[in-house]
């Protein structure tokens, strides 16, 4: 793979629906007056997450030229570079 072109590694799709009913206790359950004291609602949700990766090759001639990432500090001590 060449440097630069991004590609799709994976994606997650989540869809959910729901309904809610709330109101004043006791009053929302009255036969004729109940609708005045209660409220209902519906919700729909759709989440889509995509993971893109852009490869980049790193060339280093010496340990000093390696990228300075916090995780690399531990690894850099054990790396043996060969030209």
PyMOL Python script that loads the backbone (N, CA, C, O; Angstrom):
from pymol import cmd

cmd.read_pdbstr("""\
ATOM      1  N   UNK A   1       0.835  -1.172   0.000  1.00  0.00           N
ATOM      2  CA  UNK A   1       0.000   0.000   0.000  1.00  0.00           C
ATOM      3  C   UNK A   1       0.885   1.243   0.000  1.00  0.00           C
ATOM      4  O   UNK A   1       1.912   1.269   0.678  1.00  0.00           O
ATOM      5  N   UNK A   2       0.507   2.249  -0.735  1.00  0.00           N
ATOM      6  CA  UNK A   2       1.265   3.480  -0.848  1.00  0.00           C
ATOM      7  C   UNK A   2       0.962   4.401   0.338  1.00  0.00           C
ATOM      8  O   UNK A   2      -0.007   4.199   1.069  1.00  0.00           O
ATOM      9  N   UNK A   3       1.816   5.417   0.508  1.00  0.00           N
ATOM     10  CA  UNK A   3       1.562   6.436   1.521  1.00  0.00           C
ATOM     11  C   UNK A   3       0.369   7.279   1.125  1.00  0.00           C
ATOM     12  O   UNK A   3       0.175   7.585  -0.051  1.00  0.00           O
ATOM     13  N   UNK A   4      -0.416   7.647   2.095  1.00  0.00           N
ATOM     14  CA  UNK A   4      -1.413   8.661   1.850  1.00  0.00           C
ATOM     15  C   UNK A   4      -2.855   8.262   1.641  1.00  0.00           C
ATOM     16  O   UNK A   4      -3.713   8.824   2.323  1.00  0.00           O
ATOM     17  N   UNK A   5      -3.200   7.335   0.753  1.00  0.00           N
ATOM     18  CA  UNK A   5      -4.628   7.140   0.501  1.00  0.00           C
ATOM     19  C   UNK A   5      -5.310   6.502   1.705  1.00  0.00           C
ATOM     20  O   UNK A   5      -4.865   5.476   2.219  1.00  0.00           O
ATOM     21  N   UNK A   6      -6.382   7.118   2.137  1.00  0.00           N
ATOM     22  CA  UNK A   6      -7.138   6.601   3.284  1.00  0.00           C
ATOM     23  C   UNK A   6      -8.032   5.457   2.829  1.00  0.00           C
ATOM     24  O   UNK A   6      -8.515   5.442   1.696  1.00  0.00           O
ATOM     25  N   UNK A   7      -8.245   4.506   3.721  1.00  0.00           N
ATOM     26  CA  UNK A   7      -9.166   3.415   3.427  1.00  0.00           C
ATOM     27  C   UNK A   7     -10.040   3.154   4.641  1.00  0.00           C
ATOM     28  O   UNK A   7      -9.669   3.471   5.772  1.00  0.00           O
ATOM     29  N   UNK A   8     -11.187   2.581   4.394  1.00  0.00           N
ATOM     30  CA  UNK A   8     -12.160   2.305   5.444  1.00  0.00           C
ATOM     31  C   UNK A   8     -11.786   1.001   6.130  1.00  0.00           C
ATOM     32  O   UNK A   8     -11.727  -0.049   5.491  1.00  0.00           O
ATOM     33  N   UNK A   9     -11.532   1.069   7.433  1.00  0.00           N
ATOM     34  CA  UNK A   9     -11.161  -0.107   8.201  1.00  0.00           C
ATOM     35  C   UNK A   9     -12.403  -0.827   8.713  1.00  0.00           C
ATOM     36  O   UNK A   9     -12.434  -2.057   8.742  1.00  0.00           O
ATOM     37  N   UNK A  10     -13.413  -0.085   9.110  1.00  0.00           N
ATOM     38  CA  UNK A  10     -14.631  -0.707   9.613  1.00  0.00           C
ATOM     39  C   UNK A  10     -15.663   0.345   9.969  1.00  0.00           C
ATOM     40  O   UNK A  10     -15.378   1.542   9.964  1.00  0.00           O
ATOM     41  N   UNK A  11     -16.858  -0.115  10.274  1.00  0.00           N
ATOM     42  CA  UNK A  11     -17.912   0.810  10.657  1.00  0.00           C
ATOM     43  C   UNK A  11     -18.882   0.135  11.613  1.00  0.00           C
ATOM     44  O   UNK A  11     -19.039  -1.086  11.611  1.00  0.00           O
ATOM     45  N   UNK A  12     -19.520   0.949  12.419  1.00  0.00           N
ATOM     46  CA  UNK A  12     -20.520   0.475  13.372  1.00  0.00           C
ATOM     47  C   UNK A  12     -21.809   1.245  13.125  1.00  0.00           C
ATOM     48  O   UNK A  12     -21.797   2.466  12.970  1.00  0.00           O
ATOM     49  N   UNK A  13     -22.910   0.525  13.089  1.00  0.00           N
ATOM     50  CA  UNK A  13     -24.213   1.149  12.888  1.00  0.00           C
ATOM     51  C   UNK A  13     -25.117   0.724  14.032  1.00  0.00           C
ATOM     52  O   UNK A  13     -25.221  -0.462  14.347  1.00  0.00           O
ATOM     53  N   UNK A  14     -25.773   1.701  14.653  1.00  0.00           N
ATOM     54  CA  UNK A  14     -26.690   1.409  15.744  1.00  0.00           C
ATOM     55  C   UNK A  14     -27.962   2.220  15.540  1.00  0.00           C
ATOM     56  O   UNK A  14     -27.914   3.438  15.363  1.00  0.00           O
ATOM     57  N   UNK A  15     -29.077   1.544  15.565  1.00  0.00           N
ATOM     58  CA  UNK A  15     -30.366   2.195  15.417  1.00  0.00           C
ATOM     59  C   UNK A  15     -31.243   1.790  16.590  1.00  0.00           C
ATOM     60  O   UNK A  15     -31.318   0.611  16.939  1.00  0.00           O
ATOM     61  N   UNK A  16     -31.905   2.764  17.196  1.00  0.00           N
ATOM     62  CA  UNK A  16     -32.780   2.439  18.326  1.00  0.00           C
ATOM     63  C   UNK A  16     -34.007   3.338  18.322  1.00  0.00           C
ATOM     64  O   UNK A  16     -33.960   4.478  17.860  1.00  0.00           O
ATOM     65  N   UNK A  17     -35.084   2.813  18.836  1.00  0.00           N
ATOM     66  CA  UNK A  17     -36.326   3.562  18.974  1.00  0.00           C
ATOM     67  C   UNK A  17     -36.851   3.356  20.388  1.00  0.00           C
ATOM     68  O   UNK A  17     -36.533   2.360  21.039  1.00  0.00           O
ATOM     69  N   UNK A  18     -37.641   4.284  20.848  1.00  0.00           N
ATOM     70  CA  UNK A  18     -38.199   4.156  22.191  1.00  0.00           C
ATOM     71  C   UNK A  18     -39.416   5.044  22.374  1.00  0.00           C
ATOM     72  O   UNK A  18     -39.643   5.990  21.620  1.00  0.00           O
ATOM     73  N   UNK A  19     -40.185   4.717  23.386  1.00  0.00           N
ATOM     74  CA  UNK A  19     -41.367   5.505  23.734  1.00  0.00           C
ATOM     75  C   UNK A  19     -41.350   5.748  25.235  1.00  0.00           C
ATOM     76  O   UNK A  19     -40.852   4.922  25.999  1.00  0.00           O
ATOM     77  N   UNK A  20     -41.890   6.872  25.649  1.00  0.00           N
ATOM     78  CA  UNK A  20     -41.948   7.179  27.073  1.00  0.00           C
ATOM     79  C   UNK A  20     -43.332   7.697  27.430  1.00  0.00           C
ATOM     80  O   UNK A  20     -44.013   8.321  26.616  1.00  0.00           O
ATOM     81  N   UNK A  21     -43.724   7.427  28.646  1.00  0.00           N
ATOM     82  CA  UNK A  21     -45.005   7.885  29.177  1.00  0.00           C
ATOM     83  C   UNK A  21     -44.736   8.383  30.582  1.00  0.00           C
ATOM     84  O   UNK A  21     -44.248   7.632  31.426  1.00  0.00           O
ATOM     85  N   UNK A  22     -45.050   9.649  30.841  1.00  0.00           N
ATOM     86  CA  UNK A  22     -44.824  10.207  32.166  1.00  0.00           C
ATOM     87  C   UNK A  22     -45.975  11.120  32.538  1.00  0.00           C
ATOM     88  O   UNK A  22     -46.771  11.525  31.692  1.00  0.00           O
ATOM     89  N   UNK A  23     -46.044  11.429  33.799  1.00  0.00           N
ATOM     90  CA  UNK A  23     -47.097  12.305  34.276  1.00  0.00           C
ATOM     91  C   UNK A  23     -47.181  12.280  35.784  1.00  0.00           C
ATOM     92  O   UNK A  23     -46.333  11.696  36.459  1.00  0.00           O
ATOM     93  N   UNK A  24     -48.215  12.924  36.310  1.00  0.00           N
ATOM     94  CA  UNK A  24     -48.408  12.955  37.756  1.00  0.00           C
ATOM     95  C   UNK A  24     -48.967  11.621  38.235  1.00  0.00           C
ATOM     96  O   UNK A  24     -49.944  11.114  37.684  1.00  0.00           O
ATOM     97  N   UNK A  25     -48.341  11.058  39.264  1.00  0.00           N
ATOM     98  CA  UNK A  25     -48.877   9.806  39.794  1.00  0.00           C
ATOM     99  C   UNK A  25     -50.339   9.978  40.214  1.00  0.00           C
ATOM    100  O   UNK A  25     -50.745  11.061  40.634  1.00  0.00           O
ATOM    101  N   UNK A  26     -51.076   8.974  40.106  1.00  0.00           N
ATOM    102  CA  UNK A  26     -52.502   8.894  40.414  1.00  0.00           C
ATOM    103  C   UNK A  26     -53.357   9.661  39.400  1.00  0.00           C
ATOM    104  O   UNK A  26     -54.300   9.097  38.845  1.00  0.00           O
ATOM    105  N   UNK A  27     -53.043  10.938  39.149  1.00  0.00           N
ATOM    106  CA  UNK A  27     -53.871  11.747  38.258  1.00  0.00           C
ATOM    107  C   UNK A  27     -53.776  11.261  36.806  1.00  0.00           C
ATOM    108  O   UNK A  27     -54.761  11.331  36.071  1.00  0.00           O
ATOM    109  N   UNK A  28     -52.610  10.773  36.388  1.00  0.00           N
ATOM    110  CA  UNK A  28     -52.467  10.318  35.000  1.00  0.00           C
ATOM    111  C   UNK A  28     -53.261   9.051  34.726  1.00  0.00           C
ATOM    112  O   UNK A  28     -53.498   8.709  33.568  1.00  0.00           O
ATOM    113  N   UNK A  29     -53.682   8.337  35.795  1.00  0.00           N
ATOM    114  CA  UNK A  29     -54.422   7.089  35.630  1.00  0.00           C
ATOM    115  C   UNK A  29     -55.936   7.279  35.711  1.00  0.00           C
ATOM    116  O   UNK A  29     -56.668   6.300  35.571  1.00  0.00           O
ATOM    117  N   UNK A  30     -56.435   8.491  35.931  1.00  0.00           N
ATOM    118  CA  UNK A  30     -57.878   8.738  35.995  1.00  0.00           C
ATOM    119  C   UNK A  30     -58.501   8.530  34.611  1.00  0.00           C
ATOM    120  O   UNK A  30     -57.911   8.937  33.610  1.00  0.00           O
ATOM    121  N   UNK A  31     -59.675   7.908  34.534  1.00  0.00           N
ATOM    122  CA  UNK A  31     -60.278   7.573  33.239  1.00  0.00           C
ATOM    123  C   UNK A  31     -60.524   8.763  32.312  1.00  0.00           C
ATOM    124  O   UNK A  31     -60.141   8.703  31.144  1.00  0.00           O
ATOM    125  N   UNK A  32     -61.143   9.831  32.785  1.00  0.00           N
ATOM    126  CA  UNK A  32     -61.476  10.940  31.887  1.00  0.00           C
ATOM    127  C   UNK A  32     -60.457  12.080  31.937  1.00  0.00           C
ATOM    128  O   UNK A  32     -60.221  12.736  30.922  1.00  0.00           O
ATOM    129  N   UNK A  33     -59.864  12.319  33.073  1.00  0.00           N
ATOM    130  CA  UNK A  33     -58.937  13.437  33.224  1.00  0.00           C
ATOM    131  C   UNK A  33     -57.470  13.032  33.034  1.00  0.00           C
ATOM    132  O   UNK A  33     -56.592  13.894  33.024  1.00  0.00           O
ATOM    133  N   UNK A  34     -57.201  11.755  32.887  1.00  0.00           N
ATOM    134  CA  UNK A  34     -55.833  11.258  32.756  1.00  0.00           C
ATOM    135  C   UNK A  34     -55.011  11.913  31.663  1.00  0.00           C
ATOM    136  O   UNK A  34     -53.868  12.289  31.920  1.00  0.00           O
ATOM    137  N   UNK A  35     -55.545  12.070  30.438  1.00  0.00           N
ATOM    138  CA  UNK A  35     -54.752  12.676  29.363  1.00  0.00           C
ATOM    139  C   UNK A  35     -54.281  14.104  29.662  1.00  0.00           C
ATOM    140  O   UNK A  35     -53.292  14.559  29.088  1.00  0.00           O
ATOM    141  N   UNK A  36     -54.972  14.802  30.541  1.00  0.00           N
ATOM    142  CA  UNK A  36     -54.554  16.166  30.889  1.00  0.00           C
ATOM    143  C   UNK A  36     -53.271  16.139  31.720  1.00  0.00           C
ATOM    144  O   UNK A  36     -52.440  17.041  31.618  1.00  0.00           O
ATOM    145  N   UNK A  37     -53.117  15.107  32.536  1.00  0.00           N
ATOM    146  CA  UNK A  37     -51.999  15.028  33.478  1.00  0.00           C
ATOM    147  C   UNK A  37     -50.850  14.121  33.014  1.00  0.00           C
ATOM    148  O   UNK A  37     -49.943  13.853  33.801  1.00  0.00           O
ATOM    149  N   UNK A  38     -50.860  13.656  31.805  1.00  0.00           N
ATOM    150  CA  UNK A  38     -49.777  12.799  31.335  1.00  0.00           C
ATOM    151  C   UNK A  38     -49.264  13.283  29.989  1.00  0.00           C
ATOM    152  O   UNK A  38     -49.938  14.004  29.253  1.00  0.00           O
ATOM    153  N   UNK A  39     -48.059  12.860  29.704  1.00  0.00           N
ATOM    154  CA  UNK A  39     -47.437  13.199  28.430  1.00  0.00           C
ATOM    155  C   UNK A  39     -46.720  11.958  27.897  1.00  0.00           C
ATOM    156  O   UNK A  39     -46.204  11.147  28.666  1.00  0.00           O
ATOM    157  N   UNK A  40     -46.697  11.826  26.604  1.00  0.00           N
ATOM    158  CA  UNK A  40     -46.015  10.682  25.996  1.00  0.00           C
ATOM    159  C   UNK A  40     -45.108  11.197  24.880  1.00  0.00           C
ATOM    160  O   UNK A  40     -45.327  12.267  24.314  1.00  0.00           O
ATOM    161  N   UNK A  41     -44.109  10.419  24.594  1.00  0.00           N
ATOM    162  CA  UNK A  41     -43.181  10.816  23.549  1.00  0.00           C
ATOM    163  C   UNK A  41     -42.531   9.606  22.911  1.00  0.00           C
ATOM    164  O   UNK A  41     -42.522   8.513  23.477  1.00  0.00           O
ATOM    165  N   UNK A  42     -41.995   9.816  21.736  1.00  0.00           N
ATOM    166  CA  UNK A  42     -41.295   8.761  21.004  1.00  0.00           C
ATOM    167  C   UNK A  42     -39.976   9.339  20.506  1.00  0.00           C
ATOM    168  O   UNK A  42     -39.889  10.517  20.162  1.00  0.00           O
ATOM    169  N   UNK A  43     -38.960   8.499  20.474  1.00  0.00           N
ATOM    170  CA  UNK A  43     -37.677   8.966  19.959  1.00  0.00           C
ATOM    171  C   UNK A  43     -37.054   7.897  19.081  1.00  0.00           C
ATOM    172  O   UNK A  43     -37.200   6.699  19.322  1.00  0.00           O
ATOM    173  N   UNK A  44     -36.368   8.355  18.078  1.00  0.00           N
ATOM    174  CA  UNK A  44     -35.621   7.492  17.156  1.00  0.00           C
ATOM    175  C   UNK A  44     -34.184   7.985  17.124  1.00  0.00           C
ATOM    176  O   UNK A  44     -33.936   9.190  17.090  1.00  0.00           O
ATOM    177  N   UNK A  45     -33.252   7.068  17.135  1.00  0.00           N
ATOM    178  CA  UNK A  45     -31.848   7.440  17.115  1.00  0.00           C
ATOM    179  C   UNK A  45     -31.095   6.527  16.159  1.00  0.00           C
ATOM    180  O   UNK A  45     -31.332   5.320  16.110  1.00  0.00           O
ATOM    181  N   UNK A  46     -30.182   7.127  15.398  1.00  0.00           N
ATOM    182  CA  UNK A  46     -29.382   6.384  14.431  1.00  0.00           C
ATOM    183  C   UNK A  46     -27.950   6.878  14.538  1.00  0.00           C
ATOM    184  O   UNK A  46     -27.680   8.054  14.297  1.00  0.00           O
ATOM    185  N   UNK A  47     -27.032   5.993  14.896  1.00  0.00           N
ATOM    186  CA  UNK A  47     -25.618   6.343  15.035  1.00  0.00           C
ATOM    187  C   UNK A  47     -24.798   5.554  14.017  1.00  0.00           C
ATOM    188  O   UNK A  47     -25.002   4.356  13.817  1.00  0.00           O
ATOM    189  N   UNK A  48     -23.877   6.253  13.388  1.00  0.00           N
ATOM    190  CA  UNK A  48     -23.049   5.637  12.362  1.00  0.00           C
ATOM    191  C   UNK A  48     -21.604   6.093  12.608  1.00  0.00           C
ATOM    192  O   UNK A  48     -21.308   7.285  12.520  1.00  0.00           O
ATOM    193  N   UNK A  49     -20.720   5.162  12.911  1.00  0.00           N
ATOM    194  CA  UNK A  49     -19.312   5.472  13.171  1.00  0.00           C
ATOM    195  C   UNK A  49     -18.464   4.753  12.131  1.00  0.00           C
ATOM    196  O   UNK A  49     -18.578   3.541  11.947  1.00  0.00           O
ATOM    197  N   UNK A  50     -17.614   5.513  11.458  1.00  0.00           N
ATOM    198  CA  UNK A  50     -16.731   4.931  10.449  1.00  0.00           C
ATOM    199  C   UNK A  50     -15.286   5.181  10.872  1.00  0.00           C
ATOM    200  O   UNK A  50     -14.946   6.267  11.342  1.00  0.00           O
ATOM    201  N   UNK A  51     -14.438   4.164  10.699  1.00  0.00           N
ATOM    202  CA  UNK A  51     -13.028   4.266  11.064  1.00  0.00           C
ATOM    203  C   UNK A  51     -12.197   4.243   9.778  1.00  0.00           C
ATOM    204  O   UNK A  51     -12.185   3.253   9.046  1.00  0.00           O
ATOM    205  N   UNK A  52     -11.504   5.359   9.520  1.00  0.00           N
ATOM    206  CA  UNK A  52     -10.630   5.476   8.363  1.00  0.00           C
ATOM    207  C   UNK A  52      -9.181   5.438   8.833  1.00  0.00           C
ATOM    208  O   UNK A  52      -8.848   5.958   9.898  1.00  0.00           O
ATOM    209  N   UNK A  53      -8.329   4.820   8.031  1.00  0.00           N
ATOM    210  CA  UNK A  53      -6.909   4.735   8.340  1.00  0.00           C
ATOM    211  C   UNK A  53      -6.133   5.321   7.167  1.00  0.00           C
ATOM    212  O   UNK A  53      -6.410   5.013   6.007  1.00  0.00           O
ATOM    213  N   UNK A  54      -5.162   6.167   7.481  1.00  0.00           N
ATOM    214  CA  UNK A  54      -4.273   6.718   6.470  1.00  0.00           C
ATOM    215  C   UNK A  54      -2.864   6.218   6.766  1.00  0.00           C
ATOM    216  O   UNK A  54      -2.239   6.678   7.722  1.00  0.00           O
ATOM    217  N   UNK A  55      -2.354   5.287   5.967  1.00  0.00           N
ATOM    218  CA  UNK A  55      -1.021   4.745   6.241  1.00  0.00           C
ATOM    219  C   UNK A  55       0.083   5.750   5.887  1.00  0.00           C
ATOM    220  O   UNK A  55       0.004   6.479   4.898  1.00  0.00           O
ATOM    221  N   UNK A  56       1.096   5.754   6.726  1.00  0.00           N
ATOM    222  CA  UNK A  56       2.265   6.596   6.494  1.00  0.00           C
ATOM    223  C   UNK A  56       3.500   5.806   6.881  1.00  0.00           C
ATOM    224  O   UNK A  56       3.610   5.316   8.005  1.00  0.00           O
ATOM    225  N   UNK A  57       4.417   5.688   5.955  1.00  0.00           N
ATOM    226  CA  UNK A  57       5.665   4.966   6.238  1.00  0.00           C
ATOM    227  C   UNK A  57       6.651   5.928   6.867  1.00  0.00           C
ATOM    228  O   UNK A  57       6.798   7.064   6.418  1.00  0.00           O
ATOM    229  N   UNK A  58       7.330   5.466   7.915  1.00  0.00           N
ATOM    230  CA  UNK A  58       8.311   6.282   8.613  1.00  0.00           C
ATOM    231  C   UNK A  58       9.673   5.640   8.421  1.00  0.00           C
ATOM    232  O   UNK A  58       9.869   4.471   8.751  1.00  0.00           O
ATOM    233  N   UNK A  59      10.609   6.406   7.889  1.00  0.00           N
ATOM    234  CA  UNK A  59      11.974   5.929   7.706  1.00  0.00           C
ATOM    235  C   UNK A  59      12.861   6.622   8.732  1.00  0.00           C
ATOM    236  O   UNK A  59      12.816   7.844   8.879  1.00  0.00           O
ATOM    237  N   UNK A  60      13.654   5.850   9.427  1.00  0.00           N
ATOM    238  CA  UNK A  60      14.558   6.424  10.421  1.00  0.00           C
ATOM    239  C   UNK A  60      15.928   5.777  10.263  1.00  0.00           C
ATOM    240  O   UNK A  60      16.041   4.554  10.189  1.00  0.00           O
ATOM    241  N   UNK A  61      16.973   6.613  10.212  1.00  0.00           N
ATOM    242  CA  UNK A  61      18.338   6.109  10.108  1.00  0.00           C
ATOM    243  C   UNK A  61      18.943   5.871  11.482  1.00  0.00           C
ATOM    244  O   UNK A  61      19.883   5.088  11.618  1.00  0.00           O
ATOM    245  N   UNK A  62      18.428   6.519  12.472  1.00  0.00           N
ATOM    246  CA  UNK A  62      18.952   6.359  13.828  1.00  0.00           C
ATOM    247  C   UNK A  62      17.795   6.456  14.809  1.00  0.00           C
ATOM    248  O   UNK A  62      16.697   6.884  14.454  1.00  0.00           O
ATOM    249  N   UNK A  63      18.052   6.059  16.029  1.00  0.00           N
ATOM    250  CA  UNK A  63      16.991   6.095  17.042  1.00  0.00           C
ATOM    251  C   UNK A  63      16.508   7.520  17.290  1.00  0.00           C
ATOM    252  O   UNK A  63      15.354   7.716  17.674  1.00  0.00           O
ATOM    253  N   UNK A  64      17.365   8.520  17.079  1.00  0.00           N
ATOM    254  CA  UNK A  64      16.977   9.911  17.310  1.00  0.00           C
ATOM    255  C   UNK A  64      15.875  10.357  16.355  1.00  0.00           C
ATOM    256  O   UNK A  64      15.099  11.254  16.688  1.00  0.00           O
ATOM    257  N   UNK A  65      15.795   9.752  15.185  1.00  0.00           N
ATOM    258  CA  UNK A  65      14.848  10.192  14.171  1.00  0.00           C
ATOM    259  C   UNK A  65      13.482   9.522  14.294  1.00  0.00           C
ATOM    260  O   UNK A  65      12.581   9.839  13.517  1.00  0.00           O
ATOM    261  N   UNK A  66      13.303   8.615  15.233  1.00  0.00           N
ATOM    262  CA  UNK A  66      11.993   7.992  15.405  1.00  0.00           C
ATOM    263  C   UNK A  66      10.996   9.017  15.924  1.00  0.00           C
ATOM    264  O   UNK A  66      11.393   9.942  16.632  1.00  0.00           O
ATOM    265  N   UNK A  67       9.712   8.884  15.594  1.00  0.00           N
ATOM    266  CA  UNK A  67       8.710   9.822  16.101  1.00  0.00           C
ATOM    267  C   UNK A  67       8.694   9.798  17.624  1.00  0.00           C
ATOM    268  O   UNK A  67       8.886   8.751  18.242  1.00  0.00           O
ATOM    269  N   UNK A  68       8.463  10.959  18.219  1.00  0.00           N
ATOM    270  CA  UNK A  68       8.470  11.065  19.669  1.00  0.00           C
ATOM    271  C   UNK A  68       7.050  10.961  20.225  1.00  0.00           C
ATOM    272  O   UNK A  68       6.441  11.968  20.586  1.00  0.00           O
ATOM    273  N   UNK A  69       6.543   9.764  20.288  1.00  0.00           N
ATOM    274  CA  UNK A  69       5.261   9.494  20.912  1.00  0.00           C
ATOM    275  C   UNK A  69       5.547   9.019  22.330  1.00  0.00           C
ATOM    276  O   UNK A  69       6.575   8.379  22.551  1.00  0.00           O
ATOM    277  N   UNK A  70       4.690   9.303  23.290  1.00  0.00           N
ATOM    278  CA  UNK A  70       4.936   8.844  24.660  1.00  0.00           C
ATOM    279  C   UNK A  70       5.111   7.327  24.754  1.00  0.00           C
ATOM    280  O   UNK A  70       5.928   6.851  25.542  1.00  0.00           O
ATOM    281  N   UNK A  71       4.361   6.568  23.966  1.00  0.00           N
ATOM    282  CA  UNK A  71       4.475   5.116  23.998  1.00  0.00           C
ATOM    283  C   UNK A  71       5.785   4.648  23.371  1.00  0.00           C
ATOM    284  O   UNK A  71       6.297   3.588  23.729  1.00  0.00           O
ATOM    285  N   UNK A  72       6.325   5.423  22.449  1.00  0.00           N
ATOM    286  CA  UNK A  72       7.534   5.035  21.747  1.00  0.00           C
ATOM    287  C   UNK A  72       8.766   5.134  22.630  1.00  0.00           C
ATOM    288  O   UNK A  72       9.767   4.469  22.363  1.00  0.00           O
ATOM    289  N   UNK A  73       8.713   5.954  23.679  1.00  0.00           N
ATOM    290  CA  UNK A  73       9.872   6.105  24.553  1.00  0.00           C
ATOM    291  C   UNK A  73      10.267   4.765  25.159  1.00  0.00           C
ATOM    292  O   UNK A  73      11.453   4.462  25.286  1.00  0.00           O
ATOM    293  N   UNK A  74       9.274   3.964  25.533  1.00  0.00           N
ATOM    294  CA  UNK A  74       9.550   2.656  26.120  1.00  0.00           C
ATOM    295  C   UNK A  74      10.085   1.687  25.067  1.00  0.00           C
ATOM    296  O   UNK A  74      10.990   0.899  25.341  1.00  0.00           O
ATOM    297  N   UNK A  75       9.525   1.752  23.872  1.00  0.00           N
ATOM    298  CA  UNK A  75       9.891   0.827  22.806  1.00  0.00           C
ATOM    299  C   UNK A  75      11.223   1.204  22.174  1.00  0.00           C
ATOM    300  O   UNK A  75      11.976   0.331  21.744  1.00  0.00           O
ATOM    301  N   UNK A  76      11.517   2.506  22.116  1.00  0.00           N
ATOM    302  CA  UNK A  76      12.698   2.995  21.423  1.00  0.00           C
ATOM    303  C   UNK A  76      13.982   2.408  22.009  1.00  0.00           C
ATOM    304  O   UNK A  76      14.959   2.221  21.284  1.00  0.00           O
ATOM    305  N   UNK A  77      13.992   2.122  23.288  1.00  0.00           N
ATOM    306  CA  UNK A  77      15.189   1.569  23.930  1.00  0.00           C
ATOM    307  C   UNK A  77      15.499   0.160  23.440  1.00  0.00           C
ATOM    308  O   UNK A  77      16.655  -0.262  23.456  1.00  0.00           O
ATOM    309  N   UNK A  78      14.468  -0.573  23.003  1.00  0.00           N
ATOM    310  CA  UNK A  78      14.631  -1.958  22.580  1.00  0.00           C
ATOM    311  C   UNK A  78      14.721  -2.129  21.063  1.00  0.00           C
ATOM    312  O   UNK A  78      14.870  -3.249  20.575  1.00  0.00           O
ATOM    313  N   UNK A  79      14.634  -1.042  20.327  1.00  0.00           N
ATOM    314  CA  UNK A  79      14.631  -1.130  18.860  1.00  0.00           C
ATOM    315  C   UNK A  79      16.063  -1.157  18.339  1.00  0.00           C
ATOM    316  O   UNK A  79      16.904  -0.356  18.745  1.00  0.00           O
ATOM    317  N   UNK A  80      16.315  -2.075  17.452  1.00  0.00           N
ATOM    318  CA  UNK A  80      17.630  -2.148  16.805  1.00  0.00           C
ATOM    319  C   UNK A  80      17.422  -1.857  15.335  1.00  0.00           C
ATOM    320  O   UNK A  80      16.803  -2.647  14.623  1.00  0.00           O
ATOM    321  N   UNK A  81      17.935  -0.730  14.876  1.00  0.00           N
ATOM    322  CA  UNK A  81      17.748  -0.324  13.494  1.00  0.00           C
ATOM    323  C   UNK A  81      18.917  -0.795  12.651  1.00  0.00           C
ATOM    324  O   UNK A  81      20.077  -0.676  13.044  1.00  0.00           O
ATOM    325  N   UNK A  82      18.591  -1.329  11.491  1.00  0.00           N
ATOM    326  CA  UNK A  82      19.613  -1.793  10.563  1.00  0.00           C
ATOM    327  C   UNK A  82      19.439  -1.047   9.242  1.00  0.00           C
ATOM    328  O   UNK A  82      18.337  -1.033   8.692  1.00  0.00           O
ATOM    329  N   UNK A  83      20.503  -0.423   8.716  1.00  0.00           N
ATOM    330  CA  UNK A  83      20.368   0.337   7.460  1.00  0.00           C
ATOM    331  C   UNK A  83      20.109  -0.565   6.275  1.00  0.00           C
ATOM    332  O   UNK A  83      19.972  -0.083   5.151  1.00  0.00           O
TER     333      UNK A  83
END
""", "prot")
cmd.dss("prot")
cmd.show_as("cartoon", "prot")
cmd.util.cbc("prot")
cmd.orient("prot")
